[in-house]
Amino acid sequence: MSTKIALRSSAAVATALLAAPAFAGPTYTNDNGGSFRWYGQFNPSFQSFDDGVEDYSRVVDNSSSNSRIGFWLEQAFGENTLKFHFETAFGLRASDGVDQAGTGQNLSWSRTNLRHVDLQFETANYGTFSAGQGSMASDGVTGADFSGTGLGAGVSVADIGGGYAFRTASGAVSGVTIGDAFTDLDGSRLGRVRYDSNNFAGFVFSTSYGTDILGTNNDRETYDVAVRYGNDELGAFALDAGLAAAWTEQTGKQDRRDISGSVSLLHRDTGLSMTLAAGDRDISGNYGYAKLGYSANLINAGKTSFSVDYYDGSDLVTTGDSSESWGVAAVQKIDNLNLETYIAYRDYSYADTSATSYQDSNVILAGARWKF
């Protein structure tokens, strides 16, 4: 098994080094305090998935941070600022969108790839008011992480291979996918109205109400509340944390309540970090996640980061089941190219109370994210 992993890793590293920058977007300003800024990123990666019976090697778009393009329009009105944010994914073949049955289309854009079509009014005294397609208050609340390895390893452990199904002990493809058995219970992006308070001694309070305006025949409604805390001046430490509760109603499905959150602590002098995340869904299961990270300027090109993490879930597919995953990741920044290269290995295991036993799976993902 170690020889197989080494060969797959070599191919992955080669793919990661192929990405190179081509252009960068400027910022335009006017005499009245307005500005226009566009941005984007490409994040191609090589994926090698081993389900215990067969290996599958594909070139995919990394779902941990997919390829996208967008822009910001901002106009100041005294102490307040009106903003418009547009962002869309390119619709490239996703790392969690391929499986044993096929690779899907290389490019398939639909309106569900719209990430933000969002109007925001940021006030000096009363916080920020938002309306349109965008992040709910709970979106990203499980993502506190100082490790620097989020491109390869994060609490959403299914991002790099979630479409594949587990194999049974007999070698058959089961009906349980990686994405079914591993979830972060994080918030989503919906057509919503949202309010974020000003920063009070590091605390920001948020709430939102949203519905799925991009899906078809979907009457989903979600409302949530969240609190976040950040402090970079805790002596030699930096702290980032968030906690949220979300309630979802949808015709034909059982109402649900999700509670989720995360906390990450960085020791700045050593570059060591520790991250914890957890979530609970009242009608199904729960999980816990832990991660240790290390970042340092080992070479002149930019910061190098390493991490090891572990995920443990219960009752996420059926009552009494368990899902476990561990992974290692490395990310190298190349600052003068706005480039980050990465490689990650992750192992998945699943068991339930039925007579069926499931084989472990593993995935190697490597690539490069270029921001412009």
C-alpha positions as CSV (number, residue, x, y, z in Angstrom):
1,M,0.0,0.0,0.0
2,S,2.9,2.4,0.7
3,T,4.3,2.0,-2.8
4,K,0.8,2.7,-4.3
5,I,0.5,5.9,-2.3
6,A,4.0,7.0,-3.3
7,L,3.3,6.6,-7.0
8,R,0.0,8.4,-6.7
9,S,1.6,11.2,-4.8
10,S,4.3,11.7,-7.5
11,A,1.6,12.2,-10.2
12,A,-0.3,14.6,-7.9
13,V,2.8,16.7,-7.2
14,A,3.5,17.0,-11.0
15,T,-0.1,18.2,-11.6
16,A,0.2,20.8,-8.7
17,L,3.2,22.4,-10.4
18,L,1.5,22.9,-13.7
19,A,-0.6,25.9,-12.7
20,A,0.8,29.4,-13.5
21,P,-0.5,32.9,-13.3
22,A,-1.6,34.8,-16.3
23,F,-3.3,38.1,-15.3
24,A,-4.6,40.1,-12.4
25,G,-7.6,42.3,-12.0
26,P,-7.2,46.0,-11.1
27,T,-9.3,48.3,-8.8
28,Y,-10.9,51.4,-10.3
29,T,-11.9,54.4,-8.2
30,N,-13.9,57.6,-8.8
31,D,-13.7,61.1,-7.2
32,N,-16.8,60.4,-5.0
33,G,-15.4,57.6,-2.9
34,G,-16.6,54.8,-5.1
35,S,-14.7,51.8,-6.4
36,F,-14.9,48.8,-8.6
37,R,-12.7,45.7,-7.9
38,W,-12.8,42.4,-9.6
39,Y,-11.1,39.2,-8.6
40,G,-11.1,35.5,-9.1
41,Q,-9.2,32.2,-8.7
42,F,-8.4,28.9,-10.4
43,N,-8.0,25.8,-8.4
44,P,-7.4,22.8,-10.6
45,S,-6.3,19.6,-8.8
46,F,-5.4,15.9,-9.4
47,Q,-7.6,13.5,-7.6
48,S,-6.7,9.8,-7.0
49,F,-9.4,7.8,-5.1
50,D,-9.0,4.2,-3.9
51,D,-12.3,2.6,-2.8
52,G,-10.6,-0.6,-1.7
53,V,-11.2,-2.4,-5.1
54,E,-10.4,0.1,-7.8
55,D,-8.4,3.4,-8.2
56,Y,-9.9,6.4,-10.0
57,S,-7.7,9.2,-11.2
58,R,-9.3,12.5,-12.4
59,V,-8.5,16.1,-12.9
60,V,-11.1,18.1,-10.9
61,D,-11.8,21.5,-9.5
62,N,-11.2,21.5,-5.7
63,S,-14.5,21.9,-3.9
64,S,-12.8,23.1,-0.8
65,S,-12.3,26.4,-2.6
66,N,-13.7,26.2,-6.1
67,S,-12.6,28.2,-9.2
68,R,-14.6,31.4,-9.4
69,I,-14.8,35.1,-10.5
70,G,-16.5,38.1,-9.0
71,F,-16.5,41.8,-8.4
72,W,-17.3,44.4,-5.7
73,L,-18.9,47.8,-6.3
74,E,-18.7,50.2,-3.4
75,Q,-19.9,53.8,-2.9
76,A,-19.4,55.8,0.3
77,F,-22.2,57.9,1.7
78,G,-20.6,59.9,4.6
79,E,-19.7,57.3,7.2
80,N,-21.7,54.6,5.6
81,T,-21.0,52.4,2.5
82,L,-23.3,50.8,0.0
83,K,-21.8,47.7,-1.6
84,F,-22.8,45.2,-4.3
85,H,-21.1,41.8,-4.5
86,F,-21.4,39.4,-7.5
87,E,-19.6,36.1,-7.6
88,T,-20.0,32.9,-9.6
89,A,-18.3,29.6,-9.7
90,F,-17.1,28.5,-13.2
91,G,-19.0,25.2,-13.0
92,L,-15.9,23.1,-13.6
93,R,-16.0,19.4,-12.6
94,A,-15.9,19.3,-8.8
95,S,-13.8,17.1,-6.6
96,D,-17.0,16.0,-4.7
97,G,-19.0,15.6,-7.9
98,V,-17.3,12.6,-9.5
99,D,-17.9,9.0,-8.5
100,Q,-17.3,5.3,-9.5
101,A,-20.0,5.6,-12.3
102,G,-18.4,8.5,-14.2
103,T,-16.7,11.9,-14.3
104,G,-19.6,14.1,-15.4
105,Q,-19.1,17.1,-17.7
106,N,-15.8,19.1,-17.7
107,L,-17.8,22.3,-17.6
108,S,-21.5,22.6,-16.6
109,W,-22.6,26.1,-15.5
110,S,-26.1,26.6,-14.1
111,R,-27.7,29.3,-12.0
112,T,-26.9,27.2,-8.9
113,N,-23.3,28.2,-9.5
114,L,-24.1,31.8,-8.5
115,R,-22.6,32.3,-5.1
116,H,-23.3,36.0,-4.5
117,V,-25.7,38.5,-6.0
118,D,-25.8,40.6,-2.9
119,L,-26.6,44.2,-1.9
120,Q,-25.1,45.4,1.4
121,F,-25.4,48.6,3.4
122,E,-22.6,49.0,5.9
123,T,-23.3,51.6,8.6
124,A,-20.9,53.2,11.0
125,N,-23.3,52.9,14.0
126,Y,-25.9,50.2,13.4
127,G,-24.1,47.3,11.7
128,T,-24.5,45.9,8.2
129,F,-27.8,45.0,6.4
130,S,-27.7,42.6,3.4
131,A,-30.2,41.3,0.9
132,G,-29.9,38.9,-2.0
133,Q,-28.1,35.6,-2.8
134,G,-25.3,35.2,-0.3
135,S,-24.1,33.7,2.9
136,M,-26.5,32.9,5.7
137,A,-25.5,34.1,9.2
138,S,-24.3,30.5,10.0
139,D,-22.3,30.1,6.8
140,G,-18.6,29.5,7.6
141,V,-19.2,29.2,11.3
142,T,-17.4,25.8,11.5
143,G,-14.4,27.1,9.5
144,A,-12.3,28.8,12.1
145,D,-8.8,27.5,11.2
146,F,-5.3,29.0,11.6
147,S,-3.5,26.0,10.2
148,G,-3.1,27.4,6.7
149,T,-4.0,24.0,5.1
150,G,-7.6,24.6,4.3
151,L,-7.1,23.8,0.7
152,G,-6.3,20.2,1.5
153,A,-7.8,19.6,4.9
154,G,-10.7,21.1,6.7
155,V,-13.8,20.2,8.7
156,S,-15.7,19.6,5.5
157,V,-13.8,16.4,4.9
158,A,-16.0,15.2,2.1
159,D,-15.0,18.1,-0.2
160,I,-12.1,16.2,-1.8
161,G,-14.0,13.0,-2.6
162,G,-17.6,13.2,-1.4
163,G,-19.3,11.8,-4.5
164,Y,-17.7,8.3,-4.3
165,A,-19.6,5.5,-2.5
166,F,-18.2,3.0,0.0
167,R,-17.6,-0.6,-1.3
168,T,-19.1,-3.4,0.7
169,A,-16.8,-6.3,1.9
170,S,-17.9,-8.2,-1.2
171,G,-16.7,-5.4,-3.5
172,A,-20.1,-4.1,-4.5
173,V,-20.7,-0.3,-4.7
174,S,-23.0,0.5,-1.8
175,G,-25.7,3.2,-1.5
176,V,-23.7,5.1,1.1
177,T,-21.5,7.9,-0.3
178,I,-18.7,9.8,1.4
179,G,-20.9,12.9,1.3
180,D,-23.7,11.1,3.1
181,A,-21.5,9.9,6.0
182,F,-19.4,13.1,6.5
183,T,-21.0,16.5,6.9
184,D,-19.9,19.7,8.7
185,L,-23.5,21.0,9.4
186,D,-22.3,24.4,8.3
187,G,-24.6,27.2,7.0
188,S,-25.3,27.7,3.4
189,R,-25.8,30.4,0.8
190,L,-29.5,31.3,0.0
191,G,-31.6,34.2,-1.1
192,R,-31.8,36.0,2.2
193,V,-32.0,39.1,4.3
194,R,-29.2,39.3,6.9
195,Y,-28.1,41.6,9.7
196,D,-24.6,41.8,11.2
197,S,-23.8,43.9,14.3
198,N,-20.8,46.1,14.7
199,N,-17.8,44.6,16.5
200,F,-18.2,44.7,20.2
201,A,-14.9,43.9,21.9
202,G,-14.3,41.2,19.3
203,F,-17.8,39.8,19.2
204,V,-20.1,40.1,16.1
205,F,-23.7,38.9,16.2
206,S,-25.6,37.9,13.1
207,T,-29.0,36.7,12.1
208,S,-30.7,35.9,8.7
209,Y,-33.7,34.5,7.0
210,G,-33.4,32.8,3.6
211,T,-35.0,30.6,1.0
212,D,-33.6,28.6,-1.9
213,I,-34.1,30.9,-4.9
214,L,-31.8,29.1,-7.3
215,G,-33.1,25.6,-7.0
216,T,-36.3,24.5,-8.9
217,N,-39.5,23.3,-7.1
218,N,-37.8,24.1,-3.7
219,D,-39.7,25.7,-0.9
220,R,-36.9,25.5,1.7
221,E,-36.9,28.2,4.4
222,T,-34.1,28.7,6.9
223,Y,-33.5,31.1,9.7
224,D,-30.5,31.3,11.9
225,V,-28.4,33.2,14.5
226,A,-24.7,33.3,15.0
227,V,-22.0,34.8,17.1
228,R,-18.3,35.1,16.2
229,Y,-15.3,36.2,18.2
230,G,-11.8,37.1,17.0
231,N,-8.8,38.4,18.9
232,D,-5.3,38.6,17.6
233,E,-3.9,40.1,20.8
234,L,-4.2,37.4,23.4
235,G,-0.5,37.7,24.4
236,A,1.4,35.3,22.1
237,F,-1.9,33.8,20.9
238,A,-4.6,34.5,18.3
239,L,-8.2,33.2,18.7
240,D,-11.0,32.7,16.2
241,A,-14.3,31.2,17.2
242,G,-18.0,30.9,16.0
243,L,-21.2,29.3,17.1
244,A,-24.6,29.2,15.3
245,A,-28.0,27.6,15.4
246,A,-30.1,27.2,12.2
247,W,-33.7,26.0,11.8
248,T,-34.9,24.7,8.4
249,E,-38.4,23.9,7.1
250,Q,-39.3,22.3,3.8
251,T,-42.5,20.7,2.5
252,G,-42.3,16.9,2.5
253,K,-39.2,16.8,4.8
254,Q,-38.9,16.8,8.5
255,D,-38.1,20.1,10.1
256,R,-34.6,20.3,11.5
257,R,-32.4,22.2,13.9
258,D,-28.6,22.4,13.5
259,I,-26.1,23.7,16.1
260,S,-22.5,24.0,14.9
261,G,-19.4,25.9,15.8
262,S,-15.6,25.9,15.8
263,V,-12.7,27.4,17.6
264,S,-9.0,27.8,16.5
265,L,-6.0,28.9,18.6
266,L,-2.7,30.0,17.1
267,H,0.6,30.4,19.0
268,R,2.2,33.1,16.8
269,D,5.8,32.6,18.0
270,T,5.9,28.9,17.1
271,G,3.3,28.7,14.3
272,L,1.5,25.9,16.1
273,S,-2.3,25.9,15.9
274,M,-5.1,23.8,17.3
275,T,-8.7,23.7,15.8
276,L,-11.8,22.1,17.1
277,A,-15.3,21.9,15.5
278,A,-18.5,20.2,16.2
279,G,-22.1,20.0,15.0
280,D,-25.4,18.4,16.0
281,R,-28.6,17.9,14.0
282,D,-31.7,17.2,16.2
283,I,-33.3,14.7,13.8
284,S,-30.1,12.7,13.0
285,G,-26.5,12.8,14.3
286,N,-23.5,14.7,15.3
287,Y,-19.8,14.9,14.8
288,G,-16.5,16.2,16.3
289,Y,-13.4,17.4,14.5
290,A,-9.9,18.1,15.7
291,K,-6.8,19.5,13.8
292,L,-3.2,20.3,14.6
293,G,-1.3,22.6,12.4
294,Y,2.1,24.1,11.9
295,S,3.2,27.0,9.7
296,A,6.6,28.5,9.2
297,N,8.7,30.5,6.7
298,L,10.9,27.6,5.7
299,I,11.8,28.9,2.3
300,N,11.9,32.4,0.8
301,A,9.0,31.8,-1.6
302,G,6.4,32.0,1.2
303,K,4.9,30.2,4.2
304,T,4.8,26.4,4.5
305,S,2.0,24.8,6.4
306,F,1.3,21.2,7.6
307,S,-1.6,19.6,9.4
308,V,-3.0,16.4,10.7
309,D,-6.7,16.1,11.5
310,Y,-9.4,13.6,12.7
311,Y,-13.2,13.5,12.2
312,D,-15.6,11.3,14.1
313,G,-19.4,11.2,13.3
314,S,-22.3,9.3,14.6
315,D,-25.9,8.6,13.3
316,L,-25.4,10.7,10.2
317,V,-26.9,8.2,7.7
318,T,-28.7,5.8,10.0
319,T,-29.2,5.4,13.7
320,G,-26.2,3.7,15.3
321,D,-23.7,4.2,12.5
322,S,-20.2,5.7,12.7
323,S,-18.0,7.6,10.3
324,E,-14.3,8.3,10.8
325,S,-11.7,10.1,8.8
326,W,-8.1,11.2,9.3
327,G,-5.9,13.2,7.0
328,V,-2.6,14.9,6.5
329,A,-2.0,18.0,4.3
330,A,0.7,20.4,3.2
331,V,0.4,23.8,1.6
332,Q,3.2,25.9,0.1
333,K,2.6,29.6,-0.6
334,I,4.5,31.3,-3.5
335,D,3.8,34.9,-2.7
336,N,5.1,36.6,-5.8
337,L,2.9,34.5,-8.0
338,N,-0.2,34.7,-5.8
339,L,0.0,30.9,-5.8
340,E,-0.6,28.1,-3.3
341,T,0.4,24.5,-4.1
342,Y,-0.9,21.7,-1.9
343,I,-1.1,18.0,-1.4
344,A,-3.4,16.0,0.9
345,Y,-4.1,12.4,1.9
346,R,-7.4,11.4,3.6
347,D,-8.7,8.0,4.8
348,Y,-12.5,7.3,5.2
349,S,-14.2,4.5,7.1
350,Y,-17.9,3.8,7.8
351,A,-19.9,1.2,9.8
352,D,-23.5,0.8,10.6
353,T,-25.7,-1.7,12.5
354,S,-26.7,-3.7,9.4
355,A,-25.1,-7.0,8.4
356,T,-23.2,-5.1,5.7
357,S,-19.6,-4.2,6.3
358,Y,-17.8,-1.5,4.3
359,Q,-14.2,-1.2,3.1
360,D,-12.1,1.8,3.9
361,S,-11.5,4.4,1.2
362,N,-8.7,6.9,0.7
363,V,-8.0,9.8,-1.6
364,I,-5.0,11.9,-2.6
365,L,-5.7,15.4,-3.8
366,A,-3.0,17.8,-5.1
367,G,-3.2,21.0,-7.0
368,A,-2.5,24.7,-7.1
369,R,-4.8,27.7,-6.4
370,W,-3.9,30.9,-8.2
371,K,-5.7,34.1,-7.1
372,F,-6.1,37.1,-9.3
